[in-house]
């Protein structure tokens, strides 16, 4: 048997460990670091011995000897000839050091160079430093050696602690990610007590603690892990000194619990941001149980978070100021994974109602299902909210931190504009400032600020220190902003096109040239049935000639005039049955096809077939265009079925009982309708009112009779809004809002081109904001407006026919205005002098081009835009030839 090994230190600092019965050749050599040791309260520090070892030796094969030097020796930089022996610890044999002192802590510096790992959690990019491991073993043995060399192979930084006290001190200094505690023997220390003492510290929240337990004998049943879990351990490791077994266990922990805990640790930064956010934030589960509220939410609502967490939203008091169906609307939207934002009244703990701007975002989690809802809430600037805000500030006692952005901003504006100090400031234009600012005190003292008021306030504040030229330019901006028609283009007074001028006067005004004593009495002949036509009982009973035409109704080039001819000027019932069936309207309304047919008959009977243009053929044409637009991917992905049904109904009734005269004519004539509707959107108001009167008057044609009240109210509001949008006085307002709220955000998205090019793209995943209820309204308005005036975008033959019909209706109005001595609203539409090509060019230039450019940018309509370009070229050619006819001589 060999004797105890002898230790020799060479001048180069290499330690030779030899058995006494072997030759003088070294069995193992290790270079020892001469640098300073780690500042731990311990007696042993492992050297960089492994750095000089070949990989085969670093793995720790049997017989390998690990060499350590005492902290005192390393600190003194001793070499050969130093007094006192080099302290060592060899596997299987240990030599004690420092007299009787016990070695408590040892540290390894791995030979494997490991770079920091990059980890992602959502949009965050994190860098994880090399893993630190703490081994708590009272005595060194093959198991502790196995973990030690496993850490070296994995590139982990490793510490060994011998006592519970040194273990706790080392952990509080290093904050290790993994702790391995020897649980095999209890005579040295109580492993569970050590684990509990570590778990009692804050840093241990994200630490994984592993218990090393003895192998169970064959005649003993394996022990439960519950006591270990209760003590604070995360995992159990059955005793196995194999380095690869220890390595595998550590690697699994790193890629499992440690990586997860690292991500959770990073979430603290997110919660810190939420806690300091000025907006009120509320997070709920998918079943609306409150999981988190930030301090701003507590201040806004007057609750402490302990009163809210774990409660269902339904259990909290509700304000009675919201409309009855608002919560249903919100839930319908967010349950589909769509964001909702709008104005909502909430009730504070004190019982007061406050008006909030609310944005609710669903959060998709495991399995692609909605797991949370995040609500961001800001107070609206209203008089009632002003009182509530001051009360909140008074109760919280911290104005600087609790004041919402809008109120702090308004307060800053008030303080920054002092009328007295402004006049005394040095300025390049004192007279301009004296003229500008006397009214500022009144503007800033307003409790309620409309958006335009805020804009004017910002411009006024910007003028304070601006050069004279900029201040004068901003004055001109303010003059424009203070006009009432912000969205209507202003025509010049010189060389203006009379056709354009007449179109604007006839379509965008409500008849300001009124003559007293002339009253145009519009007598309404309301029809409730239409019996002289043989109407189909169902869509399957349509005559073959009509059915053959309707087979092509999904095409944009569908010829509505052929359908008009074969149906004897009653195309609306037949097209309506086909289109409504395709969109599942009866199923949505829970009505029979018989009821739908009766309703379509009543509506069509109340269109005037004597009108050249505004008859049921025009209604069928608008219905066809609306259905075509609803089939486009972007439109389909932006609207719900309720929106689709509302759009189809609105298109059907949008001109019912139209007299063939413009609003301006009716207002100038003092008609009953103009008096009834106060000269405002006269015909559009009449169309919607009569449509609902006809529908609900007779149960046989009441398509709404089987839907609940909330759905009916929502549907009715959507129909009214769309029909009123066809009124031309707000044409440019609707178009500009659509461009600013839909087109521009869409164009800013890098993937918008891809969605344009792919008809199969899933538009609902496109986060443009277009699915918000306010933007859905803009889309529906734009859709019916484009459908209503789509004639210039139809194939040329259809475009020419429509141009002739609308011109004839305007000619008839001019004739009647002259007969009755009324102001002639559109003098250019005199049948003896009018150039129809020129009128079409003006209409396209002024109303159509910009609107369809915006609609095409959203819905992608290349065929329509090509028709529009071809038709415009046709009218320009006719105009250049000074031709008043509708066709080129070669065509005729």
BAKOLGU-668981 format. One line per 3 residues: their letters; for each residue x, y, z of C-alpha. Coordinates in steps of 0.02 Angstrom, whole numbers. Last residue first. Layout:
<recs>
a	X Y Z; ...
</recs>
This chain:
<recs>
xxx	-3637 2816 -4073; -3465 2762 -4014; -3375 2855 -4154
xxx	-3469 3015 -4113; -3408 3002 -3935; -3543 2975 -3807
xxx	-3634 3079 -3677; -3681 3225 -3789; -3628 3404 -3755
xxx	-3472 3393 -3863; -3349 3536 -3851; -3219 3415 -3923
xxx	-3109 3445 -3772; -3259 3411 -3663; -3293 3245 -3748
xxx	-3111 3193 -3728; -3112 3247 -3546; -3269 3144 -3515
xxx	-3190 2987 -3588; -3026 3014 -3494; -3125 3026 -3333
xxx	-3212 2864 -3377; -3048 2773 -3407; -2971 2836 -3245
xxx	-3126 2791 -3144; -3136 2619 -3224; -2953 2589 -3177
xxx	-2988 2646 -2999; -3133 2525 -2987; -3029 2378 -3050
xxx	-2886 2417 -2929; -2994 2419 -2773; -2882 2392 -2620
xxx	-2996 2420 -2469; -2890 2546 -2372; -2790 2638 -2504
xxx	-2940 2617 -2621; -3050 2711 -2498; -2927 2856 -2486
xxx	-2905 2867 -2674; -3093 2848 -2690; -3123 3002 -2583
xxx	-2988 3106 -2664; -3050 3071 -2840; -3238 3080 -2812
xxx	-3291 3248 -2742; -3205 3395 -2828; -3118 3319 -2978
xxx	-3251 3187 -3011; -3395 3310 -2996; -3306 3440 -3102
xxx	-3269 3314 -3239; -3448 3253 -3235; -3515 3430 -3253
xxx	-3399 3460 -3402; -3458 3300 -3486; -3640 3349 -3455
xxx	-3621 3518 -3539; -3776 3616 -3491; -3851 3747 -3606
xxx	-4030 3697 -3648; -4057 3574 -3507; -4004 3704 -3381
xxx	-3896 3621 -3250; -3772 3765 -3242; -3897 3864 -3141
xxx	-3878 3746 -2992; -3980 3815 -2846; -4101 3918 -2950
xxx	-4186 4025 -2820; -4373 3993 -2826; -4490 4078 -2948
xxx	-4605 3928 -2955; -4579 3893 -3141; -4393 3932 -3133
xxx	-4366 3818 -2985; -4468 3684 -3074; -4358 3688 -3229
xxx	-4200 3686 -3123; -4266 3533 -3030; -4306 3443 -3194
xxx	-4131 3479 -3260; -4058 3409 -3098; -4157 3248 -3123
xxx	-4103 3239 -3306; -3922 3262 -3256; -3935 3122 -3130
xxx	-4004 3005 -3265; -3880 3050 -3401; -3732 3026 -3286
xxx	-3802 2858 -3229; -3815 2796 -3408; -3638 2856 -3449
xxx	-3565 2768 -3297; -3656 2607 -3341; -3584 2607 -3517
xxx	-3411 2656 -3452; -3395 2518 -3321; -3429 2586 -3146
xxx	-3310 2702 -3054; -3399 2863 -3106; -3562 2789 -3035
xxx	-3489 2753 -2863; -3581 2898 -2781; -3685 2804 -2650
xxx	-3563 2658 -2634; -3422 2779 -2592; -3527 2863 -2458
xxx	-3585 2694 -2394; -3406 2635 -2370; -3340 2797 -2299
xxx	-3472 2799 -2164; -3442 2617 -2121; -3253 2644 -2110
xxx	-3274 2798 -2001; -3390 2705 -1883; -3265 2563 -1870
xxx	-3137 2695 -1824; -3237 2752 -1674; -3273 2572 -1624
xxx	-3086 2528 -1623; -3048 2399 -1756; -2946 2520 -1861
xxx	-2815 2535 -1725; -2679 2482 -1845; -2632 2323 -1753
xxx	-2653 2203 -1901; -2697 2034 -1831; -2878 2056 -1883
xxx	-2824 2082 -2062; -2781 1900 -2091; -2707 1904 -2265
xxx	-2792 1802 -2399; -2807 1943 -2524; -2620 1966 -2515
xxx	-2545 2117 -2598; -2622 2248 -2486; -2574 2152 -2330
xxx	-2394 2147 -2386; -2397 2333 -2422; -2462 2368 -2246
xxx	-2320 2269 -2165; -2211 2419 -2121; -2356 2509 -2038
xxx	-2354 2698 -2062; -2472 2685 -2211; -2605 2610 -2097
xxx	-2588 2752 -1971; -2611 2876 -2116; -2756 2789 -2201
xxx	-2867 2756 -2050; -2878 2903 -1930; -2810 3045 -2037
xxx	-2881 2987 -2204; -3049 2935 -2130; -3065 3100 -2037
xxx	-3026 3194 -2197; -3158 3099 -2296; -3294 3120 -2166
xxx	-3261 3307 -2145; -3251 3329 -2333; -3426 3260 -2360
xxx	-3508 3348 -2213; -3628 3451 -2320; -3652 3300 -2434
xxx	-3778 3198 -2337; -3729 3016 -2365; -3664 3010 -2185
xxx	-3842 3028 -2121; -3880 2856 -2195; -3729 2781 -2108
xxx	-3767 2855 -1937; -3949 2804 -1945; -3905 2624 -1987
xxx	-3775 2614 -1847; -3895 2686 -1719; -4031 2563 -1769
xxx	-3912 2415 -1754; -3854 2467 -1581; -4031 2498 -1523
xxx	-4093 2335 -1596; -3951 2236 -1518; -3993 2310 -1348
xxx	-4178 2279 -1367; -4167 2097 -1412; -4195 2035 -1590
xxx	-4357 1952 -1645; -4459 2101 -1707; -4319 2181 -1807
xxx	-4371 2119 -1980; -4543 2197 -1958; -4627 2156 -2124
xxx	-4774 2054 -2063; -4771 2146 -1896; -4831 2304 -1981
xxx	-4785 2477 -1917; -4610 2428 -1862; -4532 2428 -2035
xxx	-4627 2572 -2115; -4587 2688 -1970; -4406 2631 -1968
xxx	-4384 2672 -2152; -4482 2835 -2133; -4363 2900 -2000
xxx	-4208 2847 -2095; -4259 2925 -2261; -4328 3083 -2179
xxx	-4166 3120 -2087; -4070 3097 -2249; -4191 3210 -2341
xxx	-4180 3356 -2219; -3999 3349 -2168; -4031 3513 -2076
xxx	-4165 3634 -2134; -4248 3623 -1962; -4300 3441 -1985
xxx	-4489 3469 -1983; -4479 3635 -2075; -4374 3559 -2213
xxx	-4490 3409 -2220; -4644 3516 -2237; -4565 3612 -2380
xxx	-4506 3792 -2365; -4465 3801 -2552; -4288 3861 -2519
xxx	-4263 3721 -2393; -4333 3589 -2511; -4224 3650 -2655
xxx	-4068 3653 -2548; -4103 3476 -2489; -4103 3418 -2670
xxx	-4253 3362 -2772; -4303 3192 -2842; -4433 3168 -2706
xxx	-4336 3031 -2614; -4461 2913 -2530; -4321 2791 -2481
xxx	-4147 2860 -2516; -4039 2766 -2388; -4161 2622 -2365
xxx	-4068 2479 -2450; -3894 2548 -2416; -3935 2567 -2232
xxx	-4000 2388 -2224; -3840 2320 -2303; -3730 2426 -2190
xxx	-3824 2376 -2032; -3807 2192 -2077; -3620 2212 -2105
xxx	-3596 2310 -1945; -3690 2177 -1846; -3581 2046 -1928
xxx	-3427 2132 -1859; -3316 2250 -1958; -3128 2272 -1983
xxx	-3081 2103 -2054; -3217 2110 -2186; -3164 2285 -2237
xxx	-2982 2232 -2255; -3027 2074 -2348; -3148 2149 -2472
xxx	-3319 2065 -2471; -3401 2209 -2379; -3353 2322 -2525
xxx	-3451 2214 -2647; -3602 2210 -2531; -3597 2400 -2521
xxx	-3583 2416 -2710; -3735 2301 -2736; -3838 2394 -2606
xxx	-3792 2559 -2689; -3850 2491 -2858; -4010 2422 -2781
xxx	-4047 2594 -2707; -4012 2676 -2876; -4131 2552 -2957
xxx	-4258 2590 -2821; -4269 2771 -2877; -4162 2927 -2855
xxx	-4106 2944 -3037; -4245 2984 -3160; -4377 2992 -3027
xxx	-4544 2920 -3083; -4505 2754 -3000; -4522 2841 -2834
xxx	-4455 2731 -2694; -4589 2687 -2567; -4635 2526 -2653
xxx	-4455 2470 -2636; -4462 2483 -2446; -4628 2390 -2435
xxx	-4570 2251 -2551; -4404 2233 -2459; -4498 2215 -2295
xxx	-4615 2083 -2364; -4467 1985 -2432; -4378 1995 -2264
xxx	-4533 1934 -2173; -4550 1788 -2294; -4365 1749 -2274
xxx	-4400 1721 -2091; -4326 1825 -1951; -4190 1788 -1823
xxx	-4103 1952 -1864; -3933 1866 -1884; -4008 1714 -1972
xxx	-4108 1825 -2088; -3954 1929 -2128; -3845 1780 -2174
xxx	-3731 1880 -2290; -3771 1780 -2447; -3957 1780 -2405
xxx	-3958 1969 -2387; -3874 1984 -2558; -3996 1869 -2649
xxx	-4155 1933 -2567; -4099 2113 -2590; -4059 2088 -2775
xxx	-4235 2022 -2803; -4325 2149 -2695; -4222 2297 -2757
xxx	-4240 2265 -2943; -4416 2338 -2962; -4409 2435 -3125
xxx	-4502 2301 -3222; -4397 2158 -3151; -4319 2113 -3320
xxx	-4276 2294 -3358; -4207 2342 -3188; -4098 2185 -3187
xxx	-4026 2238 -3355; -3998 2412 -3282; -3903 2340 -3134
xxx	-3767 2270 -3245; -3641 2180 -3133; -3466 2246 -3173
xxx	-3415 2241 -2989; -3448 2053 -2988; -3542 1974 -2842
xxx	-3708 1995 -2935; -3657 1878 -3077; -3777 1736 -3036
xxx	-3909 1872 -3014; -3930 1887 -3202; -3968 1702 -3220
xxx	-4089 1710 -3074; -4183 1851 -3160; -4208 1752 -3321
xxx	-4246 1594 -3222; -4386 1673 -3119; -4346 1685 -2933
xxx	-4431 1548 -2830; -4269 1493 -2743; -4249 1665 -2666
xxx	-4413 1638 -2576; -4596 1683 -2605; -4550 1773 -2764
xxx	-4650 1930 -2808; -4779 1939 -2945; -4794 2125 -2969
xxx	-4959 2222 -2953; -4965 2196 -2765; -4841 2319 -2694
xxx	-4876 2346 -2512; -4866 2480 -2380; -4853 2630 -2492
xxx	-4827 2805 -2423; -4878 2941 -2543; -4787 3088 -2467
xxx	-4839 3259 -2521; -4694 3379 -2533; -4766 3552 -2513
xxx	-4650 3680 -2588; -4687 3844 -2505; -4654 4010 -2588
xxx	-4710 4160 -2486; -4537 4214 -2433; -4389 4177 -2545
xxx	-4242 4084 -2469; -4067 4090 -2538; -3980 3995 -2398
xxx	-4031 3826 -2467; -3954 3691 -2360; -3781 3695 -2434
xxx	-3662 3559 -2493; -3754 3480 -2641; -3826 3628 -2737
xxx	-3699 3760 -2696; -3552 3641 -2715; -3620 3575 -2879
xxx	-3653 3751 -2940; -3476 3808 -2901; -3402 3654 -2983
xxx	-3502 3683 -3141; -3465 3870 -3137; -3276 3836 -3133
xxx	-3194 3978 -3040; -3102 4108 -3143; -3087 4225 -2995
xxx	-3182 4204 -2832; -3084 4053 -2769; -3172 3903 -2699
xxx	-3153 3861 -2515; -3130 3678 -2473; -3249 3614 -2338
xxx	-3167 3528 -2189; -3150 3672 -2068; -3321 3746 -2103
xxx	-3357 3847 -1946; -3209 3965 -1953; -3102 3985 -1797
xxx	-2968 3868 -1863; -2939 3979 -2015; -2914 4135 -1909
xxx	-2799 4038 -1794; -2690 3986 -1941; -2681 4168 -1997
xxx	-2622 4214 -1823; -2494 4073 -1834; -2422 4157 -1989
xxx	-2412 4322 -1895; -2322 4239 -1750; -2200 4153 -1869
xxx	-2158 4317 -1957; -2142 4410 -1792; -2022 4285 -1715
xxx	-2094 4163 -1589; -2078 4182 -1401; -2261 4189 -1354
xxx	-2331 4120 -1516; -2310 3939 -1460; -2428 3970 -1314
xxx	-2560 4036 -1434; -2538 3885 -1545; -2558 3767 -1398
xxx	-2712 3858 -1337; -2789 3854 -1512; -2762 3666 -1521
xxx	-2838 3642 -1348; -2989 3744 -1399; -3008 3636 -1555
xxx	-3011 3481 -1445; -3149 3554 -1336; -3094 3616 -1166
xxx	-3217 3624 -1023; -3169 3726 -870; -3129 3882 -971
xxx	-3010 3997 -876; -2877 3971 -1008; -2983 4049 -1145
xxx	-3035 4197 -1037; -2856 4235 -987; -2803 4221 -1168
xxx	-2923 4355 -1229; -2804 4500 -1193; -2664 4403 -1281
xxx	-2664 4437 -1467; -2683 4624 -1487; -2553 4668 -1359
xxx	-2443 4534 -1436; -2457 4610 -1608; -2426 4785 -1543
xxx	-2270 4727 -1453; -2194 4650 -1610; -2009 4614 -1592
xxx	-2034 4579 -1409; -1960 4622 -1240; -2084 4574 -1108
xxx	-2194 4703 -1021; -2353 4661 -1115; -2332 4477 -1078
xxx	-2309 4507 -893; -2479 4583 -874; -2570 4449 -976
xxx	-2485 4307 -882; -2472 4150 -986; -2356 4021 -911
xxx	-2461 3989 -757; -2618 3947 -854; -2523 3839 -977
xxx	-2440 3746 -836; -2609 3714 -757; -2674 3644 -920
xxx	-2529 3527 -935; -2546 3470 -756; -2730 3438 -786
xxx	-2703 3338 -944; -2562 3237 -872; -2656 3182 -718
xxx	-2605 3255 -549; -2558 3117 -429; -2373 3147 -413
xxx	-2360 3333 -383; -2525 3348 -293; -2483 3231 -151
xxx	-2608 3242 -8; -2704 3089 -69; -2873 3154 -11
xxx	-2842 3330 -75; -2778 3266 -240; -2928 3153 -262
xxx	-3046 3297 -218; -2959 3409 -344; -2978 3272 -474
xxx	-3162 3245 -433; -3201 3429 -450; -3115 3435 -618
xxx	-3202 3274 -667; -3370 3357 -652; -3314 3502 -761
xxx	-3243 3387 -891; -3066 3343 -945; -3079 3155 -965
xxx	-2984 3051 -838; -2865 2921 -904; -2882 2732 -897
xxx	-2774 2591 -963; -2855 2420 -951; -2756 2259 -975
xxx	-2860 2102 -1001; -2782 1934 -962; -2775 1753 -1023
xxx	-2850 1762 -1198; -2816 1597 -1283; -2676 1555 -1404
xxx	-2640 1395 -1309; -2546 1488 -1175; -2570 1676 -1174
xxx	-2651 1813 -1277; -2671 1978 -1187; -2831 2074 -1225
xxx	-2812 2264 -1229; -2938 2382 -1149; -2919 2570 -1180
xxx	-3025 2685 -1071; -3047 2874 -1078; -3135 2905 -914
xxx	-3285 3001 -849; -3305 3000 -661; -3456 2950 -559
xxx	-3457 2986 -372; -3502 2846 -250; -3357 2874 -131
xxx	-3277 2712 -191; -3272 2787 -364; -3399 2744 -498
xxx	-3340 2731 -678; -3411 2815 -834; -3334 2753 -996
xxx	-3269 2842 -1151; -3189 2739 -1287; -3062 2606 -1324
xxx	-3080 2425 -1368; -2940 2310 -1426; -2986 2152 -1518
xxx	-2961 1975 -1455; -3138 1922 -1498; -3184 1928 -1314
xxx	-3126 2109 -1317; -3259 2166 -1441; -3409 2073 -1374
xxx	-3362 2122 -1197; -3355 2307 -1242; -3521 2304 -1335
xxx	-3606 2209 -1194; -3537 2336 -1070; -3602 2480 -1176
xxx	-3778 2410 -1200; -3867 2511 -1067; -3783 2677 -1103
xxx	-3664 2731 -967; -3722 2860 -839; -3785 2730 -714
xxx	-3611 2706 -642; -3568 2531 -584; -3526 2469 -409
xxx	-3396 2328 -403; -3452 2146 -399; -3456 2130 -589
xxx	-3271 2173 -594; -3236 2013 -499; -3135 2028 -340
xxx	-2966 1946 -312; -2874 2110 -290; -2993 2255 -260
xxx	-3000 2296 -74; -2816 2255 -50; -2778 2376 -192
xxx	-2843 2520 -87; -2992 2606 -166; -3021 2790 -206
xxx	-3046 2761 -393; -2916 2882 -460; -2794 2862 -317
xxx	-2800 2672 -322; -2783 2674 -510; -2630 2785 -499
xxx	-2557 2666 -369; -2565 2520 -493; -2700 2387 -499
xxx	-2668 2201 -518; -2763 2036 -526; -2945 2090 -537
xxx	-3056 1944 -589; -3130 1977 -761; -3149 1796 -822
xxx	-2995 1812 -933; -2900 1878 -784; -2889 2062 -744
xxx	-2755 2196 -753; -2794 2377 -707; -2690 2528 -750
xxx	-2723 2710 -703; -2612 2825 -804; -2475 2917 -711
xxx	-2355 2769 -719; -2241 2750 -567; -2313 2583 -511
xxx	-2322 2522 -690; -2138 2561 -720; -2090 2470 -560
xxx	-2200 2325 -613; -2105 2314 -777; -1937 2322 -688
xxx	-1992 2183 -571; -2032 2078 -724; -1845 2051 -747
xxx	-1844 1938 -595; -1980 1834 -675; -1871 1810 -828
xxx	-1725 1755 -720; -1839 1638 -623; -1890 1554 -786
xxx	-1709 1535 -842; -1662 1465 -671; -1811 1346 -665
xxx	-1785 1264 -834; -1630 1294 -937; -1520 1314 -784
xxx	-1603 1171 -688; -1580 1054 -835; -1397 1104 -849
xxx	-1371 1074 -663; -1447 899 -669; -1351 852 -825
xxx	-1186 907 -747; -1219 809 -586; -1255 651 -688
xxx	-1102 687 -799; -992 707 -645; -1048 540 -574
xxx	-1062 558 -385; -1244 503 -380; -1353 532 -227
xxx	-1533 556 -279; -1566 738 -319; -1724 821 -255
xxx	-1793 985 -323; -1867 1151 -269; -1823 1149 -84
xxx	-1914 1269 31; -1947 1164 187; -2122 1124 124
xxx	-2049 1058 -38; -1930 945 57; -2068 880 169
xxx	-2173 847 13; -2041 746 -78; -2108 580 -12
xxx	-1987 444 38; -1954 290 -70; -2010 130 15
xxx	-1872 36 103; -1817 -142 65; -1721 -96 -92
xxx	-1626 42 -5; -1665 222 -48; -1517 318 -117
xxx	-1467 460 -4; -1530 636 -32; -1452 789 -115
xxx	-1576 933 -97; -1578 1066 -233; -1622 1248 -203
xxx	-1672 1358 -351; -1654 1544 -315; -1777 1679 -372
xxx	-1857 1719 -204; -1692 1683 -116; -1637 1865 -129
xxx	-1766 1918 3; -1701 1808 145; -1810 1684 241
xxx	-1781 1555 104; -1599 1546 159; -1647 1508 339
xxx	-1775 1381 279; -1645 1289 174; -1522 1282 319
xxx	-1659 1215 432; -1700 1082 302; -1517 1032 291
xxx	-1497 1013 480; -1309 1014 507; -1165 890 534
xxx	-1262 747 615; -1406 760 491; -1334 658 348
xxx	-1393 641 168; -1469 815 146; -1315 896 70
xxx	-1375 1063 3; -1354 1120 -179; -1394 1304 -209
xxx	-1428 1372 -383; -1449 1554 -439; -1324 1619 -312
xxx	-1350 1789 -230; -1163 1821 -205; -1148 1914 -38
xxx	-1309 1854 43; -1267 1678 -17; -1092 1682 58
xxx	-1156 1741 227; -1292 1608 228; -1169 1471 182
xxx	-1039 1533 309; -1170 1519 447; -1238 1351 390
xxx	-1062 1277 392; -949 1200 258; -982 1316 112
xxx	-924 1278 -64; -931 1412 -198; -949 1386 -386
xxx	-947 1499 -538; -1027 1404 -681; -942 1361 -845
xxx	-1036 1198 -869; -876 1093 -853; -821 1185 -696
xxx	-993 1169 -619; -990 982 -654; -817 975 -574
xxx	-885 1045 -411; -1046 944 -421; -950 781 -432
xxx	-826 836 -300; -969 869 -180; -1031 693 -214
xxx	-857 612 -202; -830 685 -31; -787 849 53
xxx	-866 877 220; -1003 990 286; -1073 1011 110
xxx	-1165 1168 55; -1128 1194 -131; -1169 1369 -195
xxx	-1188 1390 -383; -1172 1549 -486; -1233 1550 -666
xxx	-1143 1656 -794; -1228 1825 -824; -1397 1833 -908
xxx	-1423 1973 -1033; -1602 2028 -1065; -1699 2084 -1219
xxx	-1876 2140 -1179; -2012 2130 -1313; -2091 1975 -1233
xxx	-1960 1896 -1122; -1799 1869 -1217; -1637 1794 -1151
xxx	-1460 1827 -1208; -1327 1723 -1121; -1167 1801 -1053
xxx	-1010 1721 -1120; -937 1563 -1043; -750 1531 -1040
xxx	-726 1358 -966; -583 1349 -841; -700 1395 -701
xxx	-644 1500 -554; -691 1401 -399; -724 1467 -224
xxx	-704 1383 -54; -789 1424 111; -779 1353 287
xxx	-610 1270 316; -605 1228 501; -472 1311 610
xxx	-365 1192 712; -196 1247 645; -226 1342 487
xxx	-241 1185 380; -307 1010 376; -241 883 250
xxx	-373 782 163; -367 614 78; -495 538 -40
xxx	-476 677 -165; -329 784 -112; -348 942 -7
xxx	-189 1041 9; -103 1165 124; 71 1210 67
xxx	192 1181 213; 255 1316 327; 408 1419 297
xxx	440 1473 121; 581 1389 31; 494 1363 -131
xxx	363 1493 -157; 249 1598 -50; 138 1735 -125
xxx	86 1795 45; -99 1803 -1; -96 1633 -77
xxx	-20 1560 82; -146 1643 196; -294 1592 87
xxx	-240 1412 93; -192 1319 -61; -299 1197 -157
xxx	-256 1046 -261; -378 927 -343; -305 755 -375
xxx	-370 646 -517; -374 461 -476; -537 428 -561
xxx	-573 553 -698; -608 733 -655; -673 811 -814
xxx	-532 934 -803; -410 789 -831; -476 749 -1003
xxx	-489 932 -1041; -303 959 -1009; -264 1046 -847
xxx	-183 1216 -838; -345 1313 -809; -403 1182 -683
xxx	-281 1246 -554; -357 1418 -555; -357 1412 -366
xxx	-496 1359 -249; -513 1476 -101; -511 1407 76
xxx	-529 1493 244; -692 1581 231; -762 1754 260
xxx	-759 1801 77; -649 1932 -3; -599 1823 -151
xxx	-411 1793 -160; -279 1907 -227; -174 1845 -373
xxx	-44 1707 -368; -146 1582 -465; -81 1405 -449
xxx	-27 1299 -595; -73 1118 -576; 30 964 -596
xxx	-21 784 -574; 74 622 -544; 243 709 -544
xxx	395 603 -582; 495 562 -425; 452 379 -433
xxx	317 302 -329; 314 237 -150; 297 409 -71
xxx	146 456 -176; 176 619 -264; 84 785 -274
xxx	183 919 -363; 126 1098 -345; 181 1219 -478
xxx	226 1394 -417; 369 1420 -538; 496 1394 -401
xxx	424 1221 -371; 309 1173 -228; 322 997 -160
xxx	185 896 -73; 206 718 -13; 73 586 -33
xxx	26 475 111; 98 301 96; 59 175 -37
x	0 0 0
</recs>
